[in-house]
Amino acid sequence: MKIEIVYQNESIIHESENPTTIASILNELDIPSSTVLAIFDDSIVPHSSTISEDIKIELVVVSSGG
């Protein structure tokens, strides 16, 4: 399956033969999961969500501070 990830105005294509999770993809791309929200179809989805078909996900950087 083809997973398109939009991150910092770049489109990254991630291919997988088996179902995977958003957390696994973030790990493979060296993107700390605590720094981004995953958006699908205008909704925030948990990083534990399983992906088993072609999909496009947007990663939005979360800023924090005091």
N, C-alpha and C positions, 0 to 999 in steps of 0.2 A: 504494500500500500504506500501511497505517497502522502506525506504530511508536510504541508507548507506552513512555515513559521515566519511570521512577520515580527522582526525584532529590531528596534532602533532604525526604522525606515529601510531595512534590508529584508529581502525575502530569502529564507533558507529552506532548501528542500531536504527533507529527511525521509529516507526510504527504509521500510521494515517489512520483513516477510511474516512476522508474527505480531499478534496484539502487543501493545506496549502502553506505558503510562506517560503522562506529561512529565512527571518527575524523572523518569528514566531518560527521556529526551533531553531535559535540562541538564542532567548529569553528563550525558555524552557530549553536549555542546559547551560544557564548563560554564554554565550560567547558574549562579547560586539561586536556588528556588525561593529564598527569602527576599530576593530583590525584584521579583516580577509577579504580576497577576496574569493568569491565562484567560483570554477572552475568546469565546466561541458564540457566534450568533447573538452578539450584543449582551452576553451574559458571562459573568465570572464563573469559571469552572475549577473544581479542586484539582490540585496537581496529582492526586491519586486516581483521576479519571482514566479509564482504559480506552485506548484508541484502537479500533479494529477495522477502520475503513478510511478511504481518502478523506482528508479534512484540511481546513485552513484555520490556524490558530494565531491570534495576535498576542504578543507578550508586551505588557505595559510595565514600564519601570516604576517601582514604588520608591518614593524618597521618604526618608525619616530623619529626624533630628530634634533638637531641642532648643 
